[in-house]
Amino acid sequence: MHDEESDIMIYRTIQEKLNILFKNIDVDANVKKIGTCEIEKEDYYSKCFAGTPSVVTNKGCLELQNTNIDLVQIIQKG
């Protein structure tokens, strides 16, 4: 790094990164802790079809305010 560049790195979760993106388009969002939303307790995909993944990782939720969308769930398939 050059001398004028800061050595400080800020760790942000995927929820915090998405929250910043939502703020850039003037949408207010609250970051929810993983496992606190009811929607996280349900199955994400049907395992009856061949093209659907069987392993899905929950990355948390964002609760949007003053929009037609109430909740955004972040999942990772693999």
Secondary structure, DSSP 4 states (H G I P E B T S, - for coil): --TTS--------HHHHHHHHHHHTT-EEEEEPTT-SGGGGS-SS-TTSTTS-S-EEEEEEEEEESSS--EEEEEEE-
